[in-house]
Amino acid sequence: MNENLSDDQLTRRVTAALNAEADALYPEDRLQRQRVRILQRIEQVGRPGRVISFPAGQGRTHGALLLHSTPSTRWVAAAAVVAFVAGVLAGQHLPNEFRFNQPVHVVASRPDPETTGTTLRGAAALVPSDDEFLGEVELAIQSRPAVLRHLDELTPRAWDVEVGQ
């Protein structure tokens, strides 16, 4: 089967083989039954739908079901109303310190430099220069707190570790 076929001839042969295989899988009577079912469904498209009736015990509407109350639901509703009224009345008689909707006045003051022994820097001076920052880092490294000295001694340094070769 080593024939030199053009693309068109090859396509025709493959199509014919697939059609023969499909015809063998789906016989004509099965296709006819499927056509009949499709046509029946198309006929039903214009017909109105059927309404299914529910059992008589379920005849209440949704709104009537929500309005139906039992003694337990009445007690819960009454307790909620009493709690609400008690909260409103208690809120009316609270001292002024406990009122949440009153404005709060905050007064900021600056301590005198003579009292604290420090001077306050301006906003621009709050950001240290690189030299100041590095100086503070060196000072912190040199003056290790006594609490951390033991841990610092246990910590290996990069130059102390020997790499196995």
DAPEBEL-V70050 format. One line per field, one symbol per residue. ss: DSSP state (H for helix, E for strand, C for the rest). psi: psi as a letter, one per 30 degrees, with the letter a starting at -180 (. if undefined). burial: 1 if it has 16 or more other ideal C-beta (glycine too) atoms within 10 Angstrom, else 0. A space follows every 10 residues. Layout:
ss = ???
psi = ???
burial = ???
This chain:
ss = CCCCCCHHHH HHHHHHHHHH HHHHHCCHHH HHHHHHHHHH HHHHCCCCCC CCCCCHHHCC CHHHHHHCCC HHHHHHHHHH HHHHHHHHHH HHCCCHHHCC CCCCCCCCCC CCHHHHCCCC CCCHHHCCCH HHHHHHHHHH HHCCCHHHHH HHHHCCCCCC CCCCC
psi = hhljkleeee eeeeeeeeee eeeeejleee eeeeeeeeee eeefefkllk kkkllffgfk leeeeefkll eeeeeeeeee eeeeeeeeee ffgklffgkf gkkkjkjklk lkfeefglkk llefffjlle eeeeeeeeee eeikkeefee eeefkkleff kkkk.
burial = 0000000000 0000000000 0000000000 0000000000 0000000000 0000000000 0000000000 0000000000 0000000000 0000000000 0000000000 0000000000 0000000000 0000000000 0000000000 0000000000 00000
